[in-house]
């Protein structure tokens, strides 16, 4: 998020300005019990290779773990070649960081068939006592060196919580056509965390088969370490999402609705002023509520955004290795150069045809690694070297 008022519409609550600072600082506040003494296997076992001297791995070297599916290795065209020319309408809201389209080869790997659910994350928390980022209250002194005057931070903003949709945003003064106009419909909600997706009055009771949300990047790594898995790379994720379909808009074809049926969970209506419940879900949906892709993966489009391994770099596609790319060595977002960003993929129930269209196969999102959001979760992967090392 922007931290300079000059870059934001004046109607955006000042709370959001502090939020971005809070998000950047709380990463240092994790209690010792919450820090990983040894890094989780967040990177794939394979190294980046410019010129592979072997074909990709296509056959598994072990049994398929429960709840996962084998994705045979192969080569595909990553990104999009459909970026509109000057003067053409950008109907799909394609961003320059999705280009250029480039050939990528990945080795085979296993991937979770669904996003990690509340039930699965609860088992992890019960077994480890883990406390997520969104549950930790920041302290004023933790902002020393991060803001000009720590005394200027309102006391009421030093609270644990997460970003959620603001049902009561100012519709009368709402404007579009300005940078980050979408932020007008968001708010930082005290008490929002994975157990309470939209605040302390909400609950995951009856939603244990929904994807866990309000988790940040390090929360995902902690879960992966416990589960003996890792986050997929961005290349693995897009390869798996496409399901063998080259340069299609969606993994099922070119249209969002097929034969009158919705293919994924996304926002229906004009975001954010018109929220319709045409697909049966206003927020997240139970995993497997919509048809799988050709690989047997569910909700690769819509439902919730998914964290992947890679740092975000706007220009990464111009220099990405061809074989098993793992992402750049450093993040690069020219809009927020000092905020560590990773990539999230797949879009969510907040995406819409007039907003982000993140449910497209090639769509990328740059995400602050310490930003807990009620529309963001993750799924896991295992590669053949990890499988070979299992007892």
Secondary structure, 3 states (H helix, E strand, C coil): CCCCHHHCCCCCCHHHHHHHHHHHHHCCCCCHHHCCCCCCCCCCCCCCECCCCCCCCCCCCCCCCCCEEEECCEEEEECCCCCCCCCCCCCCCCCHHHCCCEEEEECCEEEECCCCEHHHHHHHHHHHCCCCHHHCCCCHHHHECCECCHHHCCHHHCCCEEEEECCCCCCCCCCCCCCCHHHHHEEEEECCCCCCCCCCCCCCCCCCCEECCCCCHHHHHHHHHHHCCEECCHHHHHHHHHCCCCCCCECCECCCEECCEECCECCECCCCCCCECCCCCCCCCECCCCCCCCCCCCCCCECCEEEEEEECECCHHHCCCCECCCCCCCCECCCCCCCCEEEEECCCCCCCCCCCCCCCCCCCEEEECCCCECCEEECEEEEHHHHHCCC
